[in-house]
Amino acid sequence: MPPRPAEPVNGTVREENVNSKSVAEIASLVQKLADQSGLDVIRIRKPFHTDSPSIQGQWHPFTNRPAARRGLRPREREDPAPALVQAQ
């Protein structure tokens, strides 16, 4: 069986040999070729450099939220002492 041509979106043609491959291997090869753009894989570099990077990590919306699932209850927001007295 001759090699099967694969043509990515950018127009280049690539031939793959499928002679001694199983159906599963051919299916994964076809999926891999379908997912590729056809461009060479290159390392993407940042356009900037920081001499003293932050060691604190990135900020996200939940950074300063309480660890509880719903946070404080309405009574605890106003004054936590009465809520503790009522619970006992």
N, CA, C and O atoms as a Maestro MAE file, in Angstrom:
{
 s_m_m2io_version
 :::
 2.0.0
}

f_m_ct {
 s_m_title
 :::
 protein
 m_atom[352] {
  # First column is atom index #
  i_m_mmod_type
  r_m_x_coord
  r_m_y_coord
  r_m_z_coord
  i_m_residue_number
  s_m_chain_name
  s_m_pdb_residue_name
  s_m_pdb_atom_name
  i_m_atomic_number
  :::
  1 25 0.857 -1.169 0.000 1 A "MET " " N  " 7
  2 3 0.000 0.000 0.000 1 A "MET " " CA " 6
  3 2 0.907 1.238 0.000 1 A "MET " " C  " 6
  4 15 1.802 1.333 0.840 1 A "MET " " O  " 8
  5 25 0.702 2.166 -0.902 2 A "PRO " " N  " 7
  6 3 1.536 3.373 -0.940 2 A "PRO " " CA " 6
  7 2 1.227 4.283 0.245 2 A "PRO " " C  " 6
  8 15 0.155 4.182 0.843 2 A "PRO " " O  " 8
  9 25 2.160 5.170 0.585 3 A "PRO " " N  " 7
  10 3 1.905 6.109 1.688 3 A "PRO " " CA " 6
  11 2 0.691 6.985 1.401 3 A "PRO " " C  " 6
  12 15 0.442 7.365 0.257 3 A "PRO " " O  " 8
  13 25 -0.048 7.294 2.438 4 A "ARG " " N  " 7
  14 3 -1.249 8.130 2.304 4 A "ARG " " CA " 6
  15 2 -0.872 9.593 2.519 4 A "ARG " " C  " 6
  16 15 -0.214 9.919 3.507 4 A "ARG " " O  " 8
  17 25 -1.279 10.483 1.605 5 A "PRO " " N  " 7
  18 3 -0.960 11.905 1.797 5 A "PRO " " CA " 6
  19 2 -1.894 12.559 2.810 5 A "PRO " " C  " 6
  20 15 -3.075 12.224 2.892 5 A "PRO " " O  " 8
  21 25 -1.351 13.486 3.570 6 A "ALA " " N  " 7
  22 3 -2.140 14.282 4.514 6 A "ALA " " CA " 6
  23 2 -1.842 15.742 4.212 6 A "ALA " " C  " 6
  24 15 -0.678 16.130 4.116 6 A "ALA " " O  " 8
  25 25 -2.880 16.554 4.063 7 A "GLU " " N  " 7
  26 3 -2.698 17.962 3.725 7 A "GLU " " CA " 6
  27 2 -3.296 18.833 4.815 7 A "GLU " " C  " 6
  28 15 -4.518 18.953 4.902 7 A "GLU " " O  " 8
  29 25 -2.447 19.455 5.665 8 A "PRO " " N  " 7
  30 3 -2.960 20.351 6.705 8 A "PRO " " CA " 6
  31 2 -3.554 21.626 6.109 8 A "PRO " " C  " 6
  32 15 -3.537 21.831 4.895 8 A "PRO " " O  " 8
  33 25 -4.072 22.464 6.981 9 A "VAL " " N  " 7
  34 3 -4.758 23.686 6.576 9 A "VAL " " CA " 6
  35 2 -3.842 24.639 5.810 9 A "VAL " " C  " 6
  36 15 -4.307 25.355 4.922 9 A "VAL " " O  " 8
  37 25 -2.545 24.659 6.139 10 A "ASN " " N  " 7
  38 3 -1.655 25.635 5.503 10 A "ASN " " CA " 6
  39 2 -1.228 25.235 4.094 10 A "ASN " " C  " 6
  40 15 -0.525 26.003 3.437 10 A "ASN " " O  " 8
  41 25 -1.630 24.055 3.605 11 A "GLY " " N  " 7
  42 3 -1.378 23.677 2.219 11 A "GLY " " CA " 6
  43 2 -0.193 22.768 1.989 11 A "GLY " " C  " 6
  44 15 -0.010 22.303 0.864 11 A "GLY " " O  " 8
  45 25 0.621 22.488 2.990 12 A "THR " " N  " 7
  46 3 1.733 21.563 2.803 12 A "THR " " CA " 6
  47 2 1.201 20.139 2.748 12 A "THR " " C  " 6
  48 15 0.146 19.842 3.308 12 A "THR " " O  " 8
  49 25 1.926 19.266 2.077 13 A "VAL " " N  " 7
  50 3 1.508 17.868 1.959 13 A "VAL " " CA " 6
  51 2 2.520 17.003 2.695 13 A "VAL " " C  " 6
  52 15 3.729 17.179 2.544 13 A "VAL " " O  " 8
  53 25 2.021 16.076 3.485 14 A "ARG " " N  " 7
  54 3 2.870 15.185 4.263 14 A "ARG " " CA " 6
  55 2 2.369 13.769 4.037 14 A "ARG " " C  " 6
  56 15 1.168 13.519 4.135 14 A "ARG " " O  " 8
  57 25 3.266 12.840 3.738 15 A "GLU " " N  " 7
  58 3 2.865 11.456 3.495 15 A "GLU " " CA " 6
  59 2 3.186 10.605 4.712 15 A "GLU " " C  " 6
  60 15 4.258 10.731 5.305 15 A "GLU " " O  " 8
  61 25 2.253 9.739 5.078 16 A "GLU " " N  " 7
  62 3 2.421 8.842 6.220 16 A "GLU " " CA " 6
  63 2 2.279 7.400 5.748 16 A "GLU " " C  " 6
  64 15 1.350 7.077 5.008 16 A "GLU " " O  " 8
  65 25 3.189 6.539 6.169 17 A "ASN " " N  " 7
  66 3 3.139 5.132 5.818 17 A "ASN " " CA " 6
  67 2 2.265 4.395 6.832 17 A "ASN " " C  " 6
  68 15 2.520 4.462 8.034 17 A "ASN " " O  " 8
  69 25 1.237 3.694 6.355 18 A "VAL " " N  " 7
  70 3 0.305 3.000 7.245 18 A "VAL " " CA " 6
  71 2 0.304 1.492 7.000 18 A "VAL " " C  " 6
  72 15 -0.658 0.811 7.356 18 A "VAL " " O  " 8
  73 25 1.377 0.960 6.391 19 A "ASN " " N  " 7
  74 3 1.407 -0.455 6.017 19 A "ASN " " CA " 6
  75 2 1.229 -1.403 7.192 19 A "ASN " " C  " 6
  76 15 0.296 -2.207 7.184 19 A "ASN " " O  " 8
  77 25 2.070 -1.340 8.177 20 A "SER " " N  " 7
  78 3 2.053 -2.330 9.252 20 A "SER " " CA " 6
  79 2 1.430 -1.777 10.531 20 A "SER " " C  " 6
  80 15 1.823 -2.172 11.629 20 A "SER " " O  " 8
  81 25 0.467 -0.871 10.403 21 A "LYS " " N  " 7
  82 3 -0.166 -0.281 11.582 21 A "LYS " " CA " 6
  83 2 -1.560 -0.858 11.776 21 A "LYS " " C  " 6
  84 15 -2.246 -1.217 10.819 21 A "LYS " " O  " 8
  85 25 -1.963 -0.939 13.047 22 A "SER " " N  " 7
  86 3 -3.298 -1.442 13.363 22 A "SER " " CA " 6
  87 2 -4.330 -0.343 13.127 22 A "SER " " C  " 6
  88 15 -3.984 0.809 12.868 22 A "SER " " O  " 8
  89 25 -5.596 -0.720 13.222 23 A "VAL " " N  " 7
  90 3 -6.680 0.243 13.020 23 A "VAL " " CA " 6
  91 2 -6.617 1.345 14.075 23 A "VAL " " C  " 6
  92 15 -6.836 2.514 13.761 23 A "VAL " " O  " 8
  93 25 -6.321 0.985 15.314 24 A "ALA " " N  " 7
  94 3 -6.235 1.981 16.388 24 A "ALA " " CA " 6
  95 2 -5.080 2.953 16.147 24 A "ALA " " C  " 6
  96 15 -5.220 4.154 16.375 24 A "ALA " " O  " 8
  97 25 -3.933 2.432 15.683 25 A "GLU " " N  " 7
  98 3 -2.793 3.304 15.395 25 A "GLU " " CA " 6
  99 2 -3.094 4.255 14.243 25 A "GLU " " C  " 6
  100 15 -2.714 5.426 14.285 25 A "GLU " " O  " 8
  101 25 -3.775 3.754 13.217 26 A "ILE " " N  " 7
  102 3 -4.147 4.610 12.085 26 A "ILE " " CA " 6
  103 2 -5.140 5.670 12.530 26 A "ILE " " C  " 6
  104 15 -5.042 6.823 12.112 26 A "ILE " " O  " 8
  105 25 -6.101 5.290 13.379 27 A "ALA " " N  " 7
  106 3 -7.089 6.257 13.871 27 A "ALA " " CA " 6
  107 2 -6.408 7.352 14.687 27 A "ALA " " C  " 6
  108 15 -6.744 8.527 14.542 27 A "ALA " " O  " 8
  109 25 -5.448 6.979 15.549 28 A "SER " " N  " 7
  110 3 -4.753 8.002 16.342 28 A "SER " " CA " 6
  111 2 -3.876 8.885 15.451 28 A "SER " " C  " 6
  112 15 -3.744 10.081 15.710 28 A "SER " " O  " 8
  113 25 -3.275 8.310 14.404 29 A "LEU " " N  " 7
  114 3 -2.474 9.092 13.462 29 A "LEU " " CA " 6
  115 2 -3.348 10.093 12.710 29 A "LEU " " C  " 6
  116 15 -2.971 11.254 12.547 29 A "LEU " " O  " 8
  117 25 -4.511 9.642 12.253 30 A "VAL " " N  " 7
  118 3 -5.436 10.536 11.546 30 A "VAL " " CA " 6
  119 2 -5.895 11.658 12.470 30 A "VAL " " C  " 6
  120 15 -5.978 12.810 12.045 30 A "VAL " " O  " 8
  121 25 -6.194 11.337 13.731 31 A "GLN " " N  " 7
  122 3 -6.614 12.369 14.682 31 A "GLN " " CA " 6
  123 2 -5.487 13.362 14.943 31 A "GLN " " C  " 6
  124 15 -5.728 14.566 15.017 31 A "GLN " " O  " 8
  125 25 -4.254 12.864 15.083 32 A "LYS " " N  " 7
  126 3 -3.104 13.745 15.300 32 A "LYS " " CA " 6
  127 2 -2.912 14.683 14.113 32 A "LYS " " C  " 6
  128 15 -2.671 15.877 14.292 32 A "LYS " " O  " 8
  129 25 -3.018 14.143 12.904 33 A "LEU " " N  " 7
  130 3 -2.859 14.975 11.709 33 A "LEU " " CA " 6
  131 2 -3.996 15.978 11.570 33 A "LEU " " C  " 6
  132 15 -3.780 17.095 11.098 33 A "LEU " " O  " 8
  133 25 -5.195 15.596 11.971 34 A "ALA " " N  " 7
  134 3 -6.333 16.513 11.892 34 A "ALA " " CA " 6
  135 2 -6.187 17.658 12.885 34 A "ALA " " C  " 6
  136 15 -6.660 18.764 12.621 34 A "ALA " " O  " 8
  137 25 -5.539 17.412 14.027 35 A "ASP " " N  " 7
  138 3 -5.375 18.442 15.054 35 A "ASP " " CA " 6
  139 2 -4.224 19.402 14.756 35 A "ASP " " C  " 6
  140 15 -4.156 20.478 15.351 35 A "ASP " " O  " 8
  141 25 -3.330 19.038 13.858 36 A "GLN " " N  " 7
  142 3 -2.164 19.873 13.576 36 A "GLN " " CA " 6
  143 2 -2.498 20.958 12.562 36 A "GLN " " C  " 6
  144 15 -3.366 20.780 11.707 36 A "GLN " " O  " 8
  145 25 -1.801 22.081 12.666 37 A "SER " " N  " 7
  146 3 -1.994 23.171 11.706 37 A "SER " " CA " 6
  147 2 -1.071 23.023 10.511 37 A "SER " " C  " 6
  148 15 -1.310 23.634 9.469 37 A "SER " " O  " 8
  149 25 -0.023 22.227 10.641 38 A "GLY " " N  " 7
  150 3 0.941 22.083 9.565 38 A "GLY " " CA " 6
  151 2 2.176 22.935 9.772 38 A "GLY " " C  " 6
  152 15 3.168 22.755 9.066 38 A "GLY " " O  " 8
  153 25 2.144 23.851 10.714 39 A "LEU " " N  " 7
  154 3 3.297 24.696 11.006 39 A "LEU " " CA " 6
  155 2 4.298 23.928 11.859 39 A "LEU " " C  " 6
  156 15 3.925 23.014 12.596 39 A "LEU " " O  " 8
  157 25 5.566 24.302 11.755 40 A "ASP " " N  " 7
  158 3 6.590 23.674 12.582 40 A "ASP " " CA " 6
  159 2 6.362 24.036 14.042 40 A "ASP " " C  " 6
  160 15 5.916 25.141 14.354 40 A "ASP " " O  " 8
  161 25 6.668 23.106 14.926 41 A "VAL " " N  " 7
  162 3 6.526 23.348 16.354 41 A "VAL " " CA " 6
  163 2 7.760 24.111 16.817 41 A "VAL " " C  " 6
  164 15 8.885 23.631 16.675 41 A "VAL " " O  " 8
  165 25 7.545 25.302 17.371 42 A "ILE " " N  " 7
  166 3 8.645 26.123 17.854 42 A "ILE " " CA " 6
  167 2 8.338 26.576 19.272 42 A "ILE " " C  " 6
  168 15 7.179 26.604 19.687 42 A "ILE " " O  " 8
  169 25 9.380 26.931 20.010 43 A "ARG " " N  " 7
  170 3 9.203 27.439 21.366 43 A "ARG " " CA " 6
  171 2 8.763 28.892 21.291 43 A "ARG " " C  " 6
  172 15 9.357 29.689 20.565 43 A "ARG " " O  " 8
  173 25 7.740 29.231 22.027 44 A "ILE " " N  " 7
  174 3 7.252 30.601 22.073 44 A "ILE " " CA " 6
  175 2 7.943 31.300 23.237 44 A "ILE " " C  " 6
  176 15 7.887 30.830 24.374 44 A "ILE " " O  " 8
  177 25 8.586 32.410 22.952 45 A "ARG " " N  " 7
  178 3 9.306 33.154 23.986 45 A "ARG " " CA " 6
  179 2 8.520 34.389 24.397 45 A "ARG " " C  " 6
  180 15 7.769 34.960 23.606 45 A "ARG " " O  " 8
  181 25 8.709 34.792 25.656 46 A "LYS " " N  " 7
  182 3 8.072 36.011 26.150 46 A "LYS " " CA " 6
  183 2 8.783 37.220 25.557 46 A "LYS " " C  " 6
  184 15 10.006 37.197 25.414 46 A "LYS " " O  " 8
  185 25 8.049 38.279 25.208 47 A "PRO " " N  " 7
  186 3 8.700 39.466 24.653 47 A "PRO " " CA " 6
  187 2 9.285 40.390 25.725 47 A "PRO " " C  " 6
  188 15 9.692 41.506 25.406 47 A "PRO " " O  " 8
  189 25 9.336 39.954 26.987 48 A "PHE " " N  " 7
  190 3 9.854 40.801 28.053 48 A "PHE " " CA " 6
  191 2 10.671 39.952 29.018 48 A "PHE " " C  " 6
  192 15 10.589 38.723 29.010 48 A "PHE " " O  " 8
  193 25 11.460 40.625 29.848 49 A "HIS " " N  " 7
  194 3 12.279 39.936 30.844 49 A "HIS " " CA " 6
  195 2 12.201 40.700 32.161 49 A "HIS " " C  " 6
  196 15 12.259 41.929 32.175 49 A "HIS " " O  " 8
  197 25 12.071 39.978 33.255 50 A "THR " " N  " 7
  198 3 12.019 40.594 34.573 50 A "THR " " CA " 6
  199 2 13.230 40.139 35.377 50 A "THR " " C  " 6
  200 15 13.469 38.941 35.528 50 A "THR " " O  " 8
  201 25 13.996 41.106 35.894 51 A "ASP " " N  " 7
  202 3 15.170 40.763 36.697 51 A "ASP " " CA " 6
  203 2 14.793 40.263 38.084 51 A "ASP " " C  " 6
  204 15 15.514 39.453 38.665 51 A "ASP " " O  " 8
  205 25 13.675 40.735 38.620 52 A "SER " " N  " 7
  206 3 13.240 40.287 39.948 52 A "SER " " CA " 6
  207 2 11.778 39.829 39.861 52 A "SER " " C  " 6
  208 15 10.867 40.601 40.161 52 A "SER " " O  " 8
  209 25 11.556 38.586 39.454 53 A "PRO " " N  " 7
  210 3 10.182 38.107 39.311 53 A "PRO " " CA " 6
  211 2 9.491 37.957 40.667 53 A "PRO " " C  " 6
  212 15 10.154 37.782 41.689 53 A "PRO " " O  " 8
  213 25 8.183 38.024 40.674 54 A "SER " " N  " 7
  214 3 7.406 37.876 41.899 54 A "SER " " CA " 6
  215 2 7.473 36.433 42.370 54 A "SER " " C  " 6
  216 15 7.319 35.503 41.577 54 A "SER " " O  " 8
  217 25 7.702 36.251 43.654 55 A "ILE " " N  " 7
  218 3 7.719 34.895 44.193 55 A "ILE " " CA " 6
  219 2 6.393 34.573 44.867 55 A "ILE " " C  " 6
  220 15 6.240 33.503 45.455 55 A "ILE " " O  " 8
  221 25 5.440 35.483 44.787 56 A "GLN " " N  " 7
  222 3 4.169 35.299 45.475 56 A "GLN " " CA " 6
  223 2 3.167 34.516 44.643 56 A "GLN " " C  " 6
  224 15 2.159 34.061 45.183 56 A "GLN " " O  " 8
  225 25 3.399 34.348 43.390 57 A "GLY " " N  " 7
  226 3 2.460 33.645 42.540 57 A "GLY " " CA " 6
  227 2 1.485 34.600 41.881 57 A "GLY " " C  " 6
  228 15 1.494 35.802 42.147 57 A "GLY " " O  " 8
  229 25 0.656 34.058 41.029 58 A "GLN " " N  " 7
  230 3 -0.289 34.889 40.303 58 A "GLN " " CA " 6
  231 2 -1.522 35.162 41.140 58 A "GLN " " C  " 6
  232 15 -1.903 34.354 41.987 58 A "GLN " " O  " 8
  233 25 -2.146 36.313 40.897 59 A "TRP " " N  " 7
  234 3 -3.381 36.670 41.573 59 A "TRP " " CA " 6
  235 2 -4.546 36.052 40.827 59 A "TRP " " C  " 6
  236 15 -4.527 35.971 39.599 59 A "TRP " " O  " 8
  237 25 -5.559 35.616 41.558 60 A "HIS " " N  " 7
  238 3 -6.820 35.182 40.953 60 A "HIS " " CA " 6
  239 2 -7.947 35.633 41.864 60 A "HIS " " C  " 6
  240 15 -7.680 36.015 43.004 60 A "HIS " " O  " 8
  241 25 -9.206 35.607 41.410 61 A "PRO " " N  " 7
  242 3 -10.314 36.176 42.185 61 A "PRO " " CA " 6
  243 2 -10.506 35.568 43.572 61 A "PRO " " C  " 6
  244 15 -11.107 36.213 44.431 61 A "PRO " " O  " 8
  245 25 -10.028 34.374 43.821 62 A "PHE " " N  " 7
  246 3 -10.251 33.716 45.105 62 A "PHE " " CA " 6
  247 2 -9.041 33.823 46.034 62 A "PHE " " C  " 6
  248 15 -8.985 33.118 47.042 62 A "PHE " " O  " 8
  249 25 -8.087 34.673 45.725 63 A "THR " " N  " 7
  250 3 -6.865 34.792 46.523 63 A "THR " " CA " 6
  251 2 -7.159 35.171 47.966 63 A "THR " " C  " 6
  252 15 -6.646 34.521 48.876 63 A "THR " " O  " 8
  253 25 -7.964 36.196 48.209 64 A "ASN " " N  " 7
  254 3 -8.200 36.699 49.564 64 A "ASN " " CA " 6
  255 2 -9.566 36.301 50.114 64 A "ASN " " C  " 6
  256 15 -10.047 36.925 51.060 64 A "ASN " " O  " 8
  257 25 -10.185 35.306 49.560 65 A "ARG " " N  " 7
  258 3 -11.483 34.842 50.052 65 A "ARG " " CA " 6
  259 2 -11.286 33.930 51.259 65 A "ARG " " C  " 6
  260 15 -10.246 33.285 51.385 65 A "ARG " " O  " 8
  261 25 -12.291 33.873 52.158 66 A "PRO " " N  " 7
  262 3 -12.180 32.942 53.291 66 A "PRO " " CA " 6
  263 2 -12.163 31.493 52.806 66 A "PRO " " C  " 6
  264 15 -12.659 31.185 51.722 66 A "PRO " " O  " 8
  265 25 -11.596 30.625 53.607 67 A "ALA " " N  " 7
  266 3 -11.486 29.227 53.220 67 A "ALA " " CA " 6
  267 2 -12.817 28.498 53.295 67 A "ALA " " C  " 6
  268 15 -12.978 27.453 52.663 67 A "ALA " " O  " 8
  269 25 -13.788 29.029 54.060 68 A "ALA " " N  " 7
  270 3 -15.091 28.377 54.183 68 A "ALA " " CA " 6
  271 2 -15.799 28.384 52.842 68 A "ALA " " C  " 6
  272 15 -15.550 29.238 51.991 68 A "ALA " " O  " 8
  273 25 -16.683 27.422 52.673 69 A "ARG " " N  " 7
  274 3 -17.355 27.288 51.383 69 A "ARG " " CA " 6
  275 2 -18.203 28.505 51.050 69 A "ARG " " C  " 6
  276 15 -18.160 28.994 49.921 69 A "ARG " " O  " 8
  277 25 -18.974 29.003 52.012 70 A "ARG " " N  " 7
  278 3 -19.835 30.158 51.753 70 A "ARG " " CA " 6
  279 2 -19.328 31.415 52.445 70 A "ARG " " C  " 6
  280 15 -19.973 32.460 52.368 70 A "ARG " " O  " 8
  281 25 -18.212 31.335 53.103 71 A "GLY " " N  " 7
  282 3 -17.695 32.498 53.813 71 A "GLY " " CA " 6
  283 2 -18.421 32.682 55.132 71 A "GLY " " C  " 6
  284 15 -18.934 31.714 55.695 71 A "GLY " " O  " 8
  285 25 -18.474 33.897 55.630 72 A "LEU " " N  " 7
  286 3 -19.126 34.184 56.900 72 A "LEU " " CA " 6
  287 2 -20.632 34.306 56.717 72 A "LEU " " C  " 6
  288 15 -21.113 34.776 55.686 72 A "LEU " " O  " 8
  289 25 -21.366 33.872 57.738 73 A "ARG " " N  " 7
  290 3 -22.823 34.040 57.711 73 A "ARG " " CA " 6
  291 2 -23.157 35.486 58.042 73 A "ARG " " C  " 6
  292 15 -22.310 36.173 58.611 73 A "ARG " " O  " 8
  293 25 -24.353 35.990 57.716 74 A "PRO " " N  " 7
  294 3 -24.677 37.409 57.934 74 A "PRO " " CA " 6
  295 2 -24.460 37.874 59.368 74 A "PRO " " C  " 6
  296 15 -23.960 38.981 59.568 74 A "PRO " " O  " 8
  297 25 -24.816 37.072 60.380 75 A "ARG " " N  " 7
  298 3 -24.618 37.493 61.776 75 A "ARG " " CA " 6
  299 2 -23.139 37.608 62.116 75 A "ARG " " C  " 6
  300 15 -22.743 38.492 62.875 75 A "ARG " " O  " 8
  301 25 -22.319 36.717 61.556 76 A "GLU " " N  " 7
  302 3 -20.888 36.741 61.848 76 A "GLU " " CA " 6
  303 2 -20.198 37.919 61.177 76 A "GLU " " C  " 6
  304 15 -19.140 38.354 61.632 76 A "GLU " " O  " 8
  305 25 -20.771 38.432 60.121 77 A "ARG " " N  " 7
  306 3 -20.179 39.593 59.451 77 A "ARG " " CA " 6
  307 2 -20.282 40.830 60.333 77 A "ARG " " C  " 6
  308 15 -19.362 41.647 60.376 77 A "ARG " " O  " 8
  309 25 -21.421 40.970 61.049 78 A "GLU " " N  " 7
  310 3 -21.629 42.154 61.887 78 A "GLU " " CA " 6
  311 2 -20.818 42.058 63.174 78 A "GLU " " C  " 6
  312 15 -19.994 42.926 63.460 78 A "GLU " " O  " 8
  313 25 -21.054 40.998 63.953 79 A "ASP " " N  " 7
  314 3 -20.357 40.836 65.217 79 A "ASP " " CA " 6
  315 2 -20.277 39.345 65.532 79 A "ASP " " C  " 6
  316 15 -21.307 38.734 65.815 79 A "ASP " " O  " 8
  317 25 -19.105 38.747 65.492 80 A "PRO " " N  " 7
  318 3 -19.007 37.305 65.698 80 A "PRO " " CA " 6
  319 2 -19.318 36.857 67.125 80 A "PRO " " C  " 6
  320 15 -19.673 35.695 67.322 80 A "PRO " " O  " 8
  321 25 -19.201 37.717 68.115 81 A "ALA " " N  " 7
  322 3 -19.419 37.318 69.510 81 A "ALA " " CA " 6
  323 2 -20.855 36.868 69.780 81 A "ALA " " C  " 6
  324 15 -21.016 35.801 70.372 81 A "ALA " " O  " 8
  325 25 -21.921 37.597 69.395 82 A "PRO " " N  " 7
  326 3 -23.281 37.129 69.676 82 A "PRO " " CA " 6
  327 2 -23.599 35.793 69.014 82 A "PRO " " C  " 6
  328 15 -24.351 34.995 69.574 82 A "PRO " " O  " 8
  329 25 -23.052 35.538 67.853 83 A "ALA " " N  " 7
  330 3 -23.310 34.267 67.172 83 A "ALA " " CA " 6
  331 2 -22.718 33.112 67.971 83 A "ALA " " C  " 6
  332 15 -23.303 32.029 68.015 83 A "ALA " " O  " 8
  333 25 -21.562 33.327 68.604 84 A "LEU " " N  " 7
  334 3 -20.955 32.278 69.410 84 A "LEU " " CA " 6
  335 2 -21.747 32.048 70.693 84 A "LEU " " C  " 6
  336 15 -21.872 30.904 71.131 84 A "LEU " " O  " 8
  337 25 -22.281 33.095 71.304 85 A "VAL " " N  " 7
  338 3 -23.066 32.970 72.533 85 A "VAL " " CA " 6
  339 2 -24.355 32.215 72.247 85 A "VAL " " C  " 6
  340 15 -24.742 31.354 73.037 85 A "VAL " " O  " 8
  341 25 -25.028 32.506 71.148 86 A "GLN " " N  " 7
  342 3 -26.279 31.833 70.803 86 A "GLN " " CA " 6
  343 2 -26.044 30.368 70.478 86 A "GLN " " C  " 6
  344 15 -26.917 29.543 70.749 86 A "GLN " " O  " 8
  345 25 -24.908 30.014 69.913 87 A "ALA " " N  " 7
  346 3 -24.630 28.635 69.539 87 A "ALA " " CA " 6
  347 2 -24.416 27.757 70.763 87 A "ALA " " C  " 6
  348 15 -24.638 26.548 70.695 87 A "ALA " " O  " 8
  349 25 -23.981 28.349 71.902 88 A "GLN " " N  " 7
  350 3 -23.710 27.544 73.098 88 A "GLN " " CA " 6
  351 2 -24.958 27.322 73.839 88 A "GLN " " C  " 6
  352 15 -24.949 26.665 74.881 88 A "GLN " " O  " 8
  :::
 }
 m_bond[351] {
  # First column is bond index #
  i_m_from
  i_m_to
  i_m_order
  :::
  1 1 2 1
  2 2 3 1
  3 3 4 2
  4 3 5 1
  5 5 6 1
  6 6 7 1
  7 7 8 2
  8 7 9 1
  9 9 10 1
  10 10 11 1
  11 11 12 2
  12 11 13 1
  13 13 14 1
  14 14 15 1
  15 15 16 2
  16 15 17 1
  17 17 18 1
  18 18 19 1
  19 19 20 2
  20 19 21 1
  21 21 22 1
  22 22 23 1
  23 23 24 2
  24 23 25 1
  25 25 26 1
  26 26 27 1
  27 27 28 2
  28 27 29 1
  29 29 30 1
  30 30 31 1
  31 31 32 2
  32 31 33 1
  33 33 34 1
  34 34 35 1
  35 35 36 2
  36 35 37 1
  37 37 38 1
  38 38 39 1
  39 39 40 2
  40 39 41 1
  41 41 42 1
  42 42 43 1
  43 43 44 2
  44 43 45 1
  45 45 46 1
  46 46 47 1
  47 47 48 2
  48 47 49 1
  49 49 50 1
  50 50 51 1
  51 51 52 2
  52 51 53 1
  53 53 54 1
  54 54 55 1
  55 55 56 2
  56 55 57 1
  57 57 58 1
  58 58 59 1
  59 59 60 2
  60 59 61 1
  61 61 62 1
  62 62 63 1
  63 63 64 2
  64 63 65 1
  65 65 66 1
  66 66 67 1
  67 67 68 2
  68 67 69 1
  69 69 70 1
  70 70 71 1
  71 71 72 2
  72 71 73 1
  73 73 74 1
  74 74 75 1
  75 75 76 2
  76 75 77 1
  77 77 78 1
  78 78 79 1
  79 79 80 2
  80 79 81 1
  81 81 82 1
  82 82 83 1
  83 83 84 2
  84 83 85 1
  85 85 86 1
  86 86 87 1
  87 87 88 2
  88 87 89 1
  89 89 90 1
  90 90 91 1
  91 91 92 2
  92 91 93 1
  93 93 94 1
  94 94 95 1
  95 95 96 2
  96 95 97 1
  97 97 98 1
  98 98 99 1
  99 99 100 2
  100 99 101 1
  101 101 102 1
  102 102 103 1
  103 103 104 2
  104 103 105 1
  105 105 106 1
  106 106 107 1
  107 107 108 2
  108 107 109 1
  109 109 110 1
  110 110 111 1
  111 111 112 2
  112 111 113 1
  113 113 114 1
  114 114 115 1
  115 115 116 2
  116 115 117 1
  117 117 118 1
  118 118 119 1
  119 119 120 2
  120 119 121 1
  121 121 122 1
  122 122 123 1
  123 123 124 2
  124 123 125 1
  125 125 126 1
  126 126 127 1
  127 127 128 2
  128 127 129 1
  129 129 130 1
  130 130 131 1
  131 131 132 2
  132 131 133 1
  133 133 134 1
  134 134 135 1
  135 135 136 2
  136 135 137 1
  137 137 138 1
  138 138 139 1
  139 139 140 2
  140 139 141 1
  141 141 142 1
  142 142 143 1
  143 143 144 2
  144 143 145 1
  145 145 146 1
  146 146 147 1
  147 147 148 2
  148 147 149 1
  149 149 150 1
  150 150 151 1
  151 151 152 2
  152 151 153 1
  153 153 154 1
  154 154 155 1
  155 155 156 2
  156 155 157 1
  157 157 158 1
  158 158 159 1
  159 159 160 2
  160 159 161 1
  161 161 162 1
  162 162 163 1
  163 163 164 2
  164 163 165 1
  165 165 166 1
  166 166 167 1
  167 167 168 2
  168 167 169 1
  169 169 170 1
  170 170 171 1
  171 171 172 2
  172 171 173 1
  173 173 174 1
  174 174 175 1
  175 175 176 2
  176 175 177 1
  177 177 178 1
  178 178 179 1
  179 179 180 2
  180 179 181 1
  181 181 182 1
  182 182 183 1
  183 183 184 2
  184 183 185 1
  185 185 186 1
  186 186 187 1
  187 187 188 2
  188 187 189 1
  189 189 190 1
  190 190 191 1
  191 191 192 2
  192 191 193 1
  193 193 194 1
  194 194 195 1
  195 195 196 2
  196 195 197 1
  197 197 198 1
  198 198 199 1
  199 199 200 2
  200 199 201 1
  201 201 202 1
  202 202 203 1
  203 203 204 2
  204 203 205 1
  205 205 206 1
  206 206 207 1
  207 207 208 2
  208 207 209 1
  209 209 210 1
  210 210 211 1
  211 211 212 2
  212 211 213 1
  213 213 214 1
  214 214 215 1
  215 215 216 2
  216 215 217 1
  217 217 218 1
  218 218 219 1
  219 219 220 2
  220 219 221 1
  221 221 222 1
  222 222 223 1
  223 223 224 2
  224 223 225 1
  225 225 226 1
  226 226 227 1
  227 227 228 2
  228 227 229 1
  229 229 230 1
  230 230 231 1
  231 231 232 2
  232 231 233 1
  233 233 234 1
  234 234 235 1
  235 235 236 2
  236 235 237 1
  237 237 238 1
  238 238 239 1
  239 239 240 2
  240 239 241 1
  241 241 242 1
  242 242 243 1
  243 243 244 2
  244 243 245 1
  245 245 246 1
  246 246 247 1
  247 247 248 2
  248 247 249 1
  249 249 250 1
  250 250 251 1
  251 251 252 2
  252 251 253 1
  253 253 254 1
  254 254 255 1
  255 255 256 2
  256 255 257 1
  257 257 258 1
  258 258 259 1
  259 259 260 2
  260 259 261 1
  261 261 262 1
  262 262 263 1
  263 263 264 2
  264 263 265 1
  265 265 266 1
  266 266 267 1
  267 267 268 2
  268 267 269 1
  269 269 270 1
  270 270 271 1
  271 271 272 2
  272 271 273 1
  273 273 274 1
  274 274 275 1
  275 275 276 2
  276 275 277 1
  277 277 278 1
  278 278 279 1
  279 279 280 2
  280 279 281 1
  281 281 282 1
  282 282 283 1
  283 283 284 2
  284 283 285 1
  285 285 286 1
  286 286 287 1
  287 287 288 2
  288 287 289 1
  289 289 290 1
  290 290 291 1
  291 291 292 2
  292 291 293 1
  293 293 294 1
  294 294 295 1
  295 295 296 2
  296 295 297 1
  297 297 298 1
  298 298 299 1
  299 299 300 2
  300 299 301 1
  301 301 302 1
  302 302 303 1
  303 303 304 2
  304 303 305 1
  305 305 306 1
  306 306 307 1
  307 307 308 2
  308 307 309 1
  309 309 310 1
  310 310 311 1
  311 311 312 2
  312 311 313 1
  313 313 314 1
  314 314 315 1
  315 315 316 2
  316 315 317 1
  317 317 318 1
  318 318 319 1
  319 319 320 2
  320 319 321 1
  321 321 322 1
  322 322 323 1
  323 323 324 2
  324 323 325 1
  325 325 326 1
  326 326 327 1
  327 327 328 2
  328 327 329 1
  329 329 330 1
  330 330 331 1
  331 331 332 2
  332 331 333 1
  333 333 334 1
  334 334 335 1
  335 335 336 2
  336 335 337 1
  337 337 338 1
  338 338 339 1
  339 339 340 2
  340 339 341 1
  341 341 342 1
  342 342 343 1
  343 343 344 2
  344 343 345 1
  345 345 346 1
  346 346 347 1
  347 347 348 2
  348 347 349 1
  349 349 350 1
  350 350 351 1
  351 351 352 2
  :::
 }
}
